[in-house]
Amino acid sequence: MIRSLIPENKVQDSRGWQWQDVLMILVIFAFAMLVFHTAAKFNTAYDPKLVISTSVKVLPSYTLQTLLRMTLAYFLALIFSLIYAYTAYHSKAAASILIPLLDILQSIPVLSFLPGVVLALIATFPNQRIGVEIASIILIFTGMAWNMVFSFYQSLNGIPGELIEASKVYRLNAWQRFFSLELPSGVIGLVWNSVMSWAGGWFFLMAIESFSLGNKNFHLPGLGSYLSVAAQNGNFRAIIFGVLDLILVILLTDIFVWRPLIAWAEKFKFQTVEAEEVPESEVLNFIQKSPTLRALGMQINKLTNILDQAIAHKFQPVATSPKKSINNNVVNRFINWLFFSGAYAIVIWGTWEGVMMLSKVNPANWREVFWGALLTALRVFISLILSLLWTVPVGVAIGRNQKLAKFLQPIVQVVASVPATALFPILLLGLIQFGGGLKIGSIALMMLGTMWYILFNVIAGAQAIPSELLEAATVYKLSLVDRWKTLILPGIFPYLMTGIITAVGGAWNASIVSEYVQFHGKTLKTTGLGATISSATSKGDYSLLLAATLVMSVLVVLTNRTIWRPLYRLAFEKYRLMS
């Protein structure tokens, strides 16, 4: 019952080694050596006076170190997303805490996490670079995880009821149900949100690899710090070379990672007829032609079948006595009590510490926070509306037209992954010439950091629409307007809601880099909550940082609970896919 990662129709007898096998082994060996060589640098002593070079010669080394941080953060985010969403889906008691907590966590900006994480890890690993490295990985993780959690949770809630009933009829245990039903249902959304998460990691990389806390500066060698220093010095030559290097990395990642994964994820699409056009990847085809991998696929299938049978035998349902059922209920109640008690204890302790810190904020700072919150909320609303106007039609076009997707997908991924903060100095100079400055520029930068959440979720939703429904729309000769009203919009609606929720949280997060910009030795800022958070972090004013973060979190949670969550529930009650 457990699905193999290699399609069964691709698994054939091995007929000896071919050149694909030799090439793949050489590539894996070279990649492993690069990883080990780069990881070895993480254990060196930390130099607080480290000077980030903007020479082109350091770009390969800086890029490899950044890629290792990004990769570790991504896998941490993926594992976290699967566990978090699965727990919330299967436990109503846990969901009552985890889902509201998720709204709060995704609303807290990276710079608000930064002081506590960095200072704690520096204290744990004094004078060691590994502490700052772990801190940067955790902070990149905070920019990657939330949309993946929402995506998988949305996919689990969208599983057709008939398939759930079928899993009960066939008596699938939790392991079997996860690998044969629940995980496959979320693969398409997870892949596209992984692309977005990777792009989100790039967006905040400049703030994570090079930052200040009070009178202390922290720098890590990497592409983000390279671009950050180049932007601060106004070194356009270094900015151009850094962006070109980043674009090359993004293109290679698209060719060798994301495009194969998107093509592979197509086999998990819920449909009863085969689609005429499906995503393709030459790299995936190349890998599947390898005799060694075909033999490995056969062994994986055998191993999973054995494991499947063993788990099924171990968890085979047995008759339980009323006494044992009562004991199980007592144990479950105790576990729930322990869970809630621990959660309440943490909340009470955190609330007390927070109140003590907030008491130090003077009335003038509170006025600054609330006025800034109003202005930032207006910018978030404008950026969301402008983003929706183009992401929905473009996302549907890319998701439903594979020829168009083959051309636009790499372009979209490149544009989404290039840190807007790296290009912002050039954009800002243009806005200064035409008027508006940072007041308009902050909205543009906010859009560049958030509209991709909507776009990639719409693409995933459009791809997940069963092909037979599209065929039926053609047979019944529905007009373009009717097709959008009765099929496309209802089909993408759950994904669109996921995209909007994460985009709004992302827009608030993006305000910390869009309202406070350091360029050519100068600090440019406009009134807003993001600027207050960035300024408080730079000055080490943690009481003001907490106040601004608290207000931002409350606004995001209230918006989600009063507007987006009701629409999110509507998406699953009215537009849930039924088999």
BAPA-12824 format. One record per residue: residue in one letter; z, x, y of N, C-alpha, C in turn. Coordinates in steps of 0.001 Angstrom, whole numbers, plus 500000, padded with zeros to 6 digits. Layout:
AZXYZXYZXY;...
This chain:
M500000500810498790500000500000500000500000500847501265;I500450502110501157500495502969502335499099503490502628;R498670503372503855497346503825504243497293505348504300;S496201505923503796495966507355503969495361507593505342;L495630508738505918495047509074507214493569509377507097;I493079509577505885491655509829505664491061508604504998;P489990507992505541489414506793504955489045507023503491;E489330506022502652489110506189501226487643506406500883;N486735505780501612485323505950501299484810507334501660;K485636508117502385485242509475502723485767510479501708;V486703510041500851487332510956499926486484511054498662;Q485895512230498423485032512457497288485478513725496575;D484780514049495487485120515259494743484799516486495563;S485635517506495416485373518775496079484340519554495282;R483338520066495946482263520798495274482165522214495810;G483307522867495920483277524248496376483372524356497877;W483593525552498302483760525830499719482432525771500443;Q482495525277501678481334525293502549481727525973503854;W480731526180504708480999526917505937481955526165506852;Q482013524809506728482974524047507532484413524462507234;D484685524719505929486042525095505546486433526443506145;V485522527413506053485802528751506580486045528688508089;L485189527944508780485328527835510227486639527153510607;M487007526099509899488238525379510220489460526252509991;I489465527041508908490602527921508635490731528974509725;L489602529533510160489633530534511227490151529920512526;V489719528693512828490163528014514046491670527742513985;I492155527231512834493581526936512678494404528217512802;F493921529304512176494634530576512241494704531086513683;A493562531033514395493535531498515786494447530647516661;F494427529321516423495281528422517204496756528714516945;A497121528941515677498508529238515335498973530528515993;M498105531549516018498468532814516642498692532641518139;L497827531828518791497997531576520221499318530861520498;V499645529880519643500894529131519823502095530050519668;F502100530871518607503230531781518379503358532806519510;H502212533307519968502237534294521051502780533670522337;T502372532442522609502845531762523819504305531357523699;A504700530848522514506077530408522315507062531561522425;A506608532777522068507495533938522142507979534193523564;K507170533801524553507549534009525944508672533085526389;F508864531964525670509866530986526057511284531527525880;N511453532551525021512785533065524718513194534245525595;T512366534618526544512693535747527407513750535348528429;A514288536346529120515280536068530168514608535397531354;Y515344534461531984514776533747533127514939534570534397;D513864534712535139513869535458536391513830534470537556;P514951534230538252514948533257539348514071533678540513;K513707534974540581512856535458541663511399535593541232;L511049534917540146509683534995539629508680534534540693;V507655535333540894506591535000541839505383534516541050;I504930533297541345503767532739540666502507533312541293;S501705533971540483500463534566540965499373533500541063;T498508533651542048497348532755542173496056533502541877;S496169534610541138494986535352540709494304534615539561;V493005534662539526492243534003538464492573534616537103;K492981535872537067493246536573535802494409535957535025;V495344535317535722496513534768535027496254533368534480;L495133532757534816494876531375534416494917531156532899;P494292532009532064494363531764530605495795531726530083;S496632532703530499498017532739530042498798531540530559;Y498638531214531836499334530070532420498910528764531727;T497620528633531443497107527411530827497689527217529428;L497765528292528645498309528196527293499775527786527320;Q500542528337528248501959527980528334502127526514528726;T501301526041529641501359524636530031500973523728528875;L499932524088528134499478523272527010500555523167525932;L501280524241525703502353524189524709503448523236525164;R503826523297526442504836522360526962504346520912526832;M503093520681527196502535519334527136502508518812525698;T502107519660524756502002519245523362503365518888522784;L504356519746523041505709519459522553506251518175523168;A506019517990524464506489516769525131505784515540524574;Y504492515665524269503739514509523745504266514074522382;F504474515019521474504964514648520145506383514093520219;L507184514612521124508513514050521350508400512605521836;A507464512351522761507255511000523284506726510057522209;L505824510560521347505250509723520285506326509293519291;I507141510237518834508214509915517885509214508944518523;F509577509225519770510501508348520495509932506936520605;S508646506828520918508007505518521099508027504705519816;L507692505340518698507669504628517419509060504122517045;I510065504976517186511427504599516804511982503528517749;Y511784503718519050512343502812520059511728501417519926;A510398501348519880509732500047519797510026499353518477;Y510044500117517380510329499546516054511736498953516015;T512710499678516570514093499200516590514218497923517414;A513581497911518583513650496726519450512961495525518808;Y511894495763518057511138494672517422511923494046516278;H512652494845515506513310494352514305514761493945514526;S515346494296515660516747493942515906516874493236517243;K517205491942517193517381491192518436518567491711519234;A519611492130518516520784492665519206520422493938519955;A519688494832519287519279496073519932518284495795521056;A517360494835520835516342494525521847516968494016523132;S518097493296523020518752492762524220519237493867525139;I519408495081524595519804496230525410518621497165525644;L517837497429524601516785498435524685515663498051525641;I515251496791525642514125496394526494514508496409527973;P515665495818528370516070495982529781516286497449530155;L516842498227529212517052499647529482515722500365529697;L514694499939528966513376500546529117512820500307530512;D513042499093531032512617498797532409513284499740533394;I514581499999533171515313500883534082514826502319533954;L514685502792532720514298504189532488512919504496533067;Q511960503584532885510625503868533393510541503777534909;S511556503157535520511563503044536985512210504246537658;I512940505078536877513613506232537466512609507364537627;P512397507866538838511408508925539062511780510221538347;V510766511033538121510972512325537468511981513163538242;L511871513177539562512768514005540362514217513527540304;S514437512265539927515807511789539779516414512262538463;F515580512395537430516043512974536173516296514473536329;L515496515098537198515400516554537247516728517287537470;P517531516947538481518736517741538733519685517790537540;G520002516610536981520937516570535869520441517319534656;V519166517112534304518592517758533124518562519274533302;V518055519729534443517913521166534677519275521853534722;L520210521308535501521518521949535642522281521981534324;A522158520906533525522854520873532235522296521915531278;L520973522047531239520362522994530307520512524437530766;I520534524661532068520794526019532568522219526448532213;A523153525494532295524531525798531908524640526053530408;T523825525345529625523846525526528169523231526856527756;F522147527256528469521468528523528169521480529408529423;P522621529982529768522705530766531012521791531986530974;N521050532175532085520158533332532262519041533401531227;Q518797532296530525517732532264529534516633531312529990;R515400531727529783514273530888530197514161529633529339;I514676529693528108514532528559527199515171527296527775;G516252527435528563516890526266529163515981525561530144;V515332526333531027514401525740531994513169525190531269;E512742525864530191511590525399529425511878524037528785;I513051523919528160513415522643527545513509521553528603;A514059521903529765514151520930530853512764520443531275;S511812521366531414510451520974531815509804520088530763;I510039520393529467509467519582528392510050518169528422;I511368518077528641512007516761528707511482515964529899;L511272516632531023510771515939532215509327515491532028;I508504516311531370507140515879531052507194514678530109;F508116514723529159508322513600528238508609512307528992;T509435512385530059509770511177530814508547510589531520;G507524511410531763506300510891532360505308510388531335;M505594510612530034504654510237528974505098509026528156;A506405508865527985506900508009526907506770506512527163;W507029506051528404507294504631528599506084503756528279;N504891504139528711503737503285528435503412503252526943;M503711504336526198503494504338524760504480503402524063;V505721503368524543506706502441523980506262501002524209;F505888500679525446505433499323525760504221498947524919;S503287499871524747502071499600523981502394499262522533;F503234500080521887503545499836520477504380498570520319;Y505293498320521247506102497101521187505216495870521358;Q504253495955522264503296494860522446502467494632521196;S502044495708520540501243495590519318502045494949518190;L503310495335518068504158494748517022504349493248517253;N504558492861518504504720491437518811503424490652518643;G502297491357518673501012490679518564500462490596517156;I501218491044516154500743490957514766500603489484514375;P499452489069513851499275487658513457500345487210512468;G500855485993512650501913485485511796501531485425510333;E500245485148510051499788485061508664499927486395507942;L499701487494508668499840488810508045501308489126507764;I502192488685508655503629488883508420504068488102507191;E503576486846507080503910486038505908503366486673504634;A502157487253504731501568487905503558502411489098503114;S502939489852504075503785490995503711505055490541503004;K505554489345503372506737488815502698506392488315501307;V505234487680501190504799487187499880504641488337498894;Y504059489446499363503866490613498495505114491490498404;R506207491047499046507501491724498974507423493195499383;L506765493433500501506705494800501007508059495194501578;N508505496393501237509737496875501848509442497388503254;A510478497827503953510318498246505347509334499399505485;W509413500353504560508500501506504594507057501060504412;Q506807500220503419505451499746503144504907498907504296;R505770498025504823505318497153505915504962497978507155;F505740499042507415505472499863508591504130500577508475;F503872501198507330502662502006507197501411501193506871;S501579500005506311500393499226505945500079498111506928;L501050497736507775500820496628508710501183496974510142;E502407497430510373502913497573511738502303498757512468;L502314499928511848501715501098512507500206500931512707;P499446500461511678498005500249511913497714499268513044;S498581498249513222498336497269514284498426497886515670;G499163499004515790499351499614517102498552500868517332;V497712501272516358497016502558516461496083502602517672;I495265501563517858494287501577518957495005501686520307;G496026500865520506496775500931521760497489502261521935;L498046502802520842498739504086520923497787505220521288;V496581505200520724495621506268521011495229506245522482;W494880505067522993494459504987524388495620505262525341;N496825504824524984497980505136525833498397506590525698;S498047507232524579498273508671524460497397509422525456;V496154508954525600495262509550526596495872509413527984;M496412508224528266497029507985529573498295508802529741;S499087508913528674500320509694528750500025511163529009;W498987511662528352498582513056528570498169513257530029;A497410512295530555497026512363531968498249512263532873;G499230511415532498500451511308533279501249512600533291;G501203513328532171501859514635532129501248515604533118;W499918515594533223499247516457534204499636516076535626;F499779514763535870500022514290537242501308514880537823;F502385514911537023503675515393537527503931516860537203;L502931517526536629503137518898536187503485519832537348;M502854519624538502503104520487539651504546520362540135;A505107519129540053506486518922540488507483519437539455;I507049519578538194507963519957537115508012521468536921;E506889522159537057506859523602536815507256524418538051;S507340523775539196507722524475540418508484523508541315;F509798523685541438510611522736542192511826523446542784;S512515522742543678513704523284544336514862522313544158;L516052522873543951517287522092543923518255522741544907;G518441522092546052519280522691547085518660523993547570;N519434525072547471518935526371547932518377527221546794;K518165526611545635517643527341544481516227526886544163;N515364527858543878513985527567543495513799527872542012;F513072527003541319512807527180539897511298527194539678;H510819528247539036509386528369538769509188528752537307;L508207528151536681507780528530535340506299528863535382;P505880529942534726504449530260534705503672529145534017;G502705528613534706501913527523534142500856527062535115;L499987526214534635498894525720535469499417524832536593;G500483524073536322501057523223537363501644524026538497;S502409525079538173502986525926539217501898526697539957;Y500842527089539244499698527776539865499071526882540945;L498819525613540599498213524682541558499190524347542677;S500479524255542353501480523927543365501577525024544419;V501649526282543965501731527400544901500437527516545709;A499306527296545054498026527358545762497956526292546856;A498469525073546548498457524000547551499411524312548705;Q500594524841548387501562525172549435501035526264550356;N500279527218549787499734528319550591498392527976551240;G497860526789550912496543526433551448495434527305550904;N495605527826549699494623528713549066493584527865548345;F492523527482549067491521526589548490490750527249547354;R490572528559547416489878529264546333490656529128545032;A491990529336545089492820529190543894492855527733543423;I492893526791544374492893525370544007491623525029543231;I490480525504543720489202525207543068489161525799541662;F489563527075541522489556527695540200490561527013539260;G491721526641539796492711525957538972492225524602538500;V491593523834539394491064522518539032489919522660538032;L489040523650538227487943523873537273488492524229535888;D489513525064535865490159525407534595490753524165533945;L491386523324534748491981522091534235490905521157533684;I489791521027534399488698520169533938488148520667532605;L488014521983532470487537522552531202488498522216530069;V489802522347530312490803522018529292490715520540528917;I490549519681529920490476518238529673489245517896528843;L488106518494529171486875518240528409487021518687526956;L487595519868526750487780520361525389488766519477524625;T489810519020525307490774518118524662490106516801524285;D489234516299525153488513515061524873487618515219523654;I486889516336523590485934516548522502486635516755521164;F487694517567521173488313517984519910489548517174519522;V490083516337520429491284515571520093491079514070520293;W490841513651521545490867512222521826489661511482521266;R488475512022521402487299511320520882487368511155519364;P487757512197518595487937511979517155489005510936516831;L490107510942517590491157509962517334490702508540517647;I489931508370518724489427507039519082488475506535518002;A487603507419517499486680507030516424487448506713515140;W488472507522514833489283507302513632490068506002513721;A490555505662514925491371504453515093490568503178514891;E489248503249514940488408502065514799488622501386513448;K488998502159512416489163501556511084490372500628511024;F491251500673512032492429499812512052492198498548512869;K490986498337513322490674497156514124490695495908513245;F491310494846513755491399493593513004490099492817513165;Q489314492757512082488048492026512106487606491758510678;T486773490737510520486268490379509191484803490736509019;V484124491053510095482734491515510003482634492864510690;E481713493678510241481571495021510785480882494973512147;A481417495727513078480826495774514421479518496551514392;E478589496141515274477300496824515344477446498214515943;E478307498343516955478505499628517610479971500032517497;V480210501234517019481580501746516883481647503121517533;P482833503534518014482975504877518583482660505939517540;E481989506985517967481622508076517072482115509396517624;S482309510354516716482737511697517102482113512700516150;E481367513630516710480756514670515884481836515540515243;V482918515761515952484006516581515400484631515885514194;L484862514552514295485425513811513168484473513840511977;N483184513660512237482197513736511154482200515117510504;F482318516138511324482355517514510825483562517733509920;I484726517242510362485947517409509583485852516657508258;Q485290515446508300485221514633507095484214515167506079;K483320516049506508482354516652505587482928517855504840;S484122518276505216484729519442504590485173519104503169;P484672519810502144485106519547500756486602519753500568;T487150520741501246488582521010501106489406519835501624;L489002519277502771489736518127503305489549516896502433;R488374516753501812488175515624500906489114515736499710;A489239516960499174490171517167498068491608516925498516;L491925517391499739493259517169500282493532515679500466;G492497514946500888492635513509501056492947512803499744;M492318513252498664492604512679497352494059512925496960;Q494560514144497233495936514463496894496916513646497744;I496568513446499021497427512635499895497489511201499386;N496331510657498978496314509294498450497167509171497195;K497068510175496307497873510141495082499362510228495410;L499694511139496339501097511322496707501678510063497347;T500909509445498243501408508233498907501548507073497924;N500653507009496937500772505957495921502034506152495085;I502298507414494699503523507710493939504758507381494771;L504728507814496045505857507541496945506037506050497152;D504917505352497269504934503910497465505618503210496294;Q505234503600495083505818502997493884507308503316493766;A507665504588494095509065504983493999509929504192494973;I509430504035496196510195503299497212510279501815496848;A509155501281496341509149499872495946510155499616494831;H510241500566493879511198500418492767512639500519493276;K512857501486494209514213501698494712514705500511495517;F513803499917496305514208498820497184513828497451496612;Q513620497404495299513269496133494681514402495131494879;P514083493932495374515157492981495664515906492580494401;V517202492523494487518041492122493361518928490971493811;A519365490206492827520235489072493133521585489589493631;T522075489016494682523360489434495251524359488294495133;S525557488640494841526623487646494721527080487207496104;P527664486014496190528181485562497495529193486532498091;K530010487174497230531005488116497721530347489309498377;K529239489842497732528537490997498297527852490609499604;S527319489375499688526667488928500932527670488882502071;I528908488411501759529949488366502791530292489772503258;N530394490706502293530691492090502648529598492687503521;N528318492382503177527202492884503982527246492326505394;N527605491045505528527706490437506859528807491099507681;V529923491420507014531022492089507712530578493461508206;V529856494200507340529363495527507724528395495426508887;N527483494429508837526508494259509918527196493916511238;R528223493046511167528948492696512391529684493900512964;F530230494736512062530925495936512520529961496908513192;I528762497065512603527762497962513195527337497458514570;N527110496121514683526735495548515974527855495736517003;W529106495534516555530248495732517462530315497179517928;L530103498110516990530144499528517334529038499867518326;F527849499306518098526698499562518975526988499077520397;F527446497829520500527699497267521822528892497939522496;S529924498294521731531092498948522309530712500292522917;G529917501064522172529465502350522691528629502189523945;A527736501177523921526881500944525088527715500544526302;Y528691499642526082529525499195527195530378500340527751;A530884501197526865531706502329527308530899503268528196;I529652503534527788528783504402528583528499503770529945;V528238502446529949527935501742531204529139501785532148;I530336501539531605531548501532532446531784502918533044;W531691503955532212531897505316532705530848505689533760;G529572505382533472528511505703534420528652504944535723;T529072503678535636529269502864536844530362503454537730;W531478503860537114532577504438537888532147505725538594;E531463506614537858530978507859538454529969507576539562;G529121506577539340528123506232540345528742505691541615;V529747504834541465530430504271542639531074505378543462;M531660506351542804532287507470543511531250508253544330;M530074508469543757529026509200544476528444508364545611;L528243507045545360527650506180546387528573505999547586;S529868506148547387530813506001548496530629507094549545;K529946508172549179529722509275550109528487509058550985;V527678508025550693526459507764551474526827507007552747;N526412507521553912526772506876555179525819505721555481;P526197504812556399525371503632556710523963503983557179;A523807505061557933522470505440558412521545505748557239;N522066506419556221521259506725555038520913505467554256;W521871504522554199521569503255553516520454502506554226;R520456502513555571519373501863556324518044502550556033;E518083503883555944516866504633555606516347504238554221;V517258504081553276516872503732551905516235502346551854;F516864501353552483516353499981552385515037499808553155;W514924500426554319513674500343555067512557501074554308;G512882502209553749511898502930552947511484502151551716;A512428501427551090512108500618549914511109499520550265;L511275498902551424510352497843551852508942498395552044;L508824499547552703507509500137552949506857500613551648;T507640501214550769507088501679549496506655500503548635;A507435499400548649507057498200547892505714497654548368;L505490497687549690504216497228550239503069498125549750;R503296499433549719502254500356549237501983500147547747;V503040499897546975502867499641545537502017498393545319;F502305497335546083501553496077545942500078496287546298;I499814496980547384498425497226547805497689498068546761;S498344499110546258497694499968545268497413499214543969;L498312498283543579498095497494542362496901496564542509;I496811495870543650495696494945543869494363495708543888;L494321496805544614493091497599544680492715498160543305;S493701498513542513493436499048541173492872497968540254;L493450496758540316492988495673539443491540495289539730;L491130495395540985489787494958541364488695495713540626;W488955496986540284487887497741539615488210498096538167;T489493498220537805489822498661536454489504497610535390;V489672496323535707489425495281534705487945495218534312;P487009495056535252485599495020534830485112496328534216;V485524497457534772485091498751534228485700498988532848;G486969498636532670487620498812531377486974497976530290;V486628496730530600485947495867529622484565496430529291;A483852496905530303482520497480530071482593498693529151;I483570499559529374483714500752528531484154500364527124;G485062499408527026485589499019525719484599498290524847;R483624497580525462482679496771524675481311497419524526;N480988498421525301479667499047525239479842500512524849;Q479551500837523579479786502190523091478864503221523730;K477651502829524073476735503762524746477294504131526124;L477784503116526831478387503364528139479679504155527982;A480461503832526936481731504526526704481497506002526417;K480450506307525664480161507698525318479892508521526568;F479306507878527587478988508573528835480179508591529792;L480880507445529922481928507314530937483288507799530472;Q483554507704529162484889508051528676485325509463529065;P484488510503528845484920511848529270485132511944530770;I484278511272531552484407511316533007485727510689533440;V486042509518532860487274508821533203488486509663532836;Q488443510289531653489574511105531225489753512325532124;V488657512916532549488743514072533451489363513659534774;V488842512582535364489333512128536663490798511696536563;A491157511025535437492531510562535269493502511711535075;S493024512805534459493918513903534110494063514944535208;V493104515025536113493219515991537203494369515569538105;P495397516402538276496522515999539123496065515685540541;A496313514451540952495903514061542304496584514931543354;T497786515430543019498506516273543969497791517590544222;A496950518023543262496182519255543466495039519031544437;L494451517836544394493331517521545281493797516926546603;F495074516574546676495554515851547845495422516620549155;P495628517951549170495439518666550441494050518458551040;I493028518461550166491659518244550650491506516811551149;L492039515847550383491974514445550795492729514226552099;L493873514884552217494696514712553412494003515243554657;L493323516376554522492586516921555666491525515933556149;G490843515274555197489838514283555573490449513085556261;L491602512626555763492258511470556362492777511780557764;I493224513018557964493678513410559298492524513368560291;Q491336513782559803490158513778560675489768512352561057;F489853511421560085489413510052560350490550509140560789;G491766509636560766492911508831561180493625508221559981;G494883507934560152495656507304559079496671508239558478;G496247509481558242497157510486557711497815510065556412;L499102510389556291499814510159555045500124508674554819;K500126507855555861500398506435555674499351505788554779;I498067506166554980496992505675554120496849506575552894;G497014507875553109496853508824552019497834508592550891;S499050508137551204500042507887550161499590506755549240;I498906505743549797498381504654548962497284505169548056;A496405506029548609495322506601547803495876507444546658;L496880508264546958497472509112545923498223508264544902;M498885507199545365499585506298544458498604505634543487;M497442505239544001496405504648543144495902505647542116;L495679506889542548495168507902541632496135508192540496;G497404507931540723498391508199539685498731507005538818;T498257505790539173498705504602538444497588503712537908;M496418503737538520495374502792538097494884503063536678;W495113504298536202494647504631534851495456503914533786;Y496723503588534068497519502826533103496835501486532796;I496328500842533840495646499559533654494312499775532951;L493551500763533400492210500984532854492257501253531351;F493111502179530915493126502546529503493660501411528635;N494577500610529143495041499460528370493969498379528282;V493205498179529340492104497214529300491032497679528312;I490742498978528300489776499517527328490252499246525908;A491533499533525643492093499291524304492028497810523950;G492337496933524920492271495496524664490866495024524383;A489892495526525135488499495143524916488002495622523555;Q488419496816523139488014497328521830488667496557520694;A489845495992520940490580495290519882490101493855519675;I489241493338520555488714491980520371487847491972519111;P488138491116518120487351491092516885485863490856517151;S485026491567516410483576491483516624483039490090516331;E483669489369515357483155488038515005483317487048516150;L484354487246516993484516486367518150483414486597519167;L483037487846519346481926488149520248480614487605519699;E480459487694518365479256487133517745479216485622517932;A480385484972517793480438483521517985480077483141519416;A480541483933520390480203483662521791478697483752522013;T478051484700521315476591484835521426475886483660520773;V476389483249519598475772482130518873475849480851519696;Y476991480623520323477174479411521125476588479542522536;K475981480675522810475277480915524081476186480663525299;L477387481226525235478301481080526364477789481883527553;S477933481315528723477555482036529930478530483180530169;L478187484076531093479040485214531385480404484757531879;V480423483727532736481691483212533263482534482606532152;D481906481790531280482633481166530174483134482208529187;R482343483248528963482757484296528035484015485003528556;W484052485249529867485240485879530459486443484942530397;K486245483650530669487353482701530714487922482412529327;T487060482277528328487513481816527012487733482936526005;L487201484136526252487305485192525251487851486508525818;I487186487050526834487529488409527281488901488456527942;L489128487602528951490431487633529634491592487285528701;P491474486218527868492562485979526907492727487131525917;G491625487781525516491691488864524553492393490105525093;I492151490407526361492746491615526940494071491340527638;F494470490062527739495631489703528556496913490421528137;P497263490468526825498486491206526456498422492683526845;Y497260493296526654497092494708527013497151494885528528;L496574493924529254496584493989530713498009493923531247;M498833493057530647500227492958531075500983494265530810;T500715494869529645501327496165529352500911497194530389;G499623497198530730499114498135531722499723497913533093;I499878496651533494500431496347534818501899496764534900;I502677496463533853504101496814533860504280498320533998;T503524499081533204503643500538533281503043501076534568;A501987500419535081501364500871536325502297500688537513;V503017499569537550503952499326538658505072500363538624;G505614500609537416506626501656537304506067503011537684;G504820503264537268504169504523537633503912504647539117;A503597503524539775503349503553541222504618503932541984;W505749503351541572507016503723542203507314505195541969;N507056505676540746507268507094540448506354507976541277;A505090507542541429504124508346542172504481508460543646;S505322507558544136505693507609545553506435508901545891;I507077509531544896507846510742545198506942511916545539;V505684511871545079504753512949545417503694512495546418;S503603511198546673502586510707547609503127510525549025;E504446510399549170505035510204550489505691511476551037;Y505670512537550227506321513796550624505468514933550060;V504707515599550921503738516598550485503998517923551189;Q504007519008550419504127520346550987502764521013550934;F502271521409552105500927521949552198500876523007553296;H500378524186552920500173525277553864501464525629554601;G502595525656553854503874526015554446504518524913555256;K503895523729555309504437522614556081504808521465555134;T505750520672555569506144519483554809505694518246555564;L504805517480554938504296516240555523504911515073554773;K505448514107555520506052512953554863505883511714555722;T505981510577555054505955509293555738507150508491555257;T507600507566556044508794506800555693508576506022554401;G509490506191553463509385505503552180510475505956551233;L510679505197550181511717505516549213511396506797548451;G510112507020548155509711508235547462509992509476548293;A509721509388549586509996510519550473511498510803550543;T512304509754550543513758509938550557514226510659549302;I513690510277548131514065510914546869513641512374546850;S512400512653547277511913514037547295512736514894548247;S513029514354549428513812515097550416515235515352549928;A515860514334549313517225514486548803517284515516547683;T516248515535546813516198516522545739516073517921546304;S515187518079547288514965519387547890516232519916548578;K516996519004549205518211519403549922519440519483549014;G519316518947547806520475518921546914521479517857547298;D521045516792548003521918515692548409521921514649547282;Y522771514839546290522724514022545083523254512605545303;S524115512407546278524594511053546581523458510198547131;L522691510756548080521539510032548615520478509842547539;L520294510847546684519327510743545579519703509592544661;L520981509461544333521434508365543474521220507023544154;A521520506931545442521354505668546169519893505225546165;A518990506149546479517565505821546518517046505465545123;T517493506211544110517072505933542735517574504576542276;L518820504241542629519393502952542247518602501802542857;V518280501905544133517511500849544801516127500716544167;M515481501851543874514156501808543243514234501147541870;S515241501498541087515389500929539746515622499422539813;V516478498997540746516763497566540894515492496804541270;L514708497339542193513470496670542607512485496557541454;V512328497632540678511392497600539544511853496608538486;V513143496622538170513668495714537149513543494263537595;L513874493975538853513754492605539356512307492123539322;T511373492993539706509954492629539670509499492352538245;N509914493220537323509530493022535923510118491733535358;R511387491479535692512066490326535097511595489001535689;T511258488971536962510888487702537612509394487417537586;I508569488456537469507115488253537537506427488681536249;W506554489969535906505719490514534823506209490127533439;R507524490068533218508026489686531894507653488257531498;P507762487263532406507292485922532041505807485907531669;L505001486657532412503581486749532068503393487486530743;Y504246488465530471504193489213529213504483488280528035;R505505487405528178505811486440527123504677485442526953;L504090485013528064502964484094528006501812484701527210;A501612486000527365500514486670526666500654486538525158;F501885486547524640502081486487523196502267485058522691;E502718484176523550502883482796523115501555482033523132;K500714482340524110499485481567524263498241482323523814;Y498237483656523958497020484420523682497180485378522508;R498115485089521637498327485931520463497194485723519473;L496700486812518914495602486748517957496082486114516656;M495377485087516190495723484420514936494605484653513936;S495001484898512694493994485123511650493621483826510974;
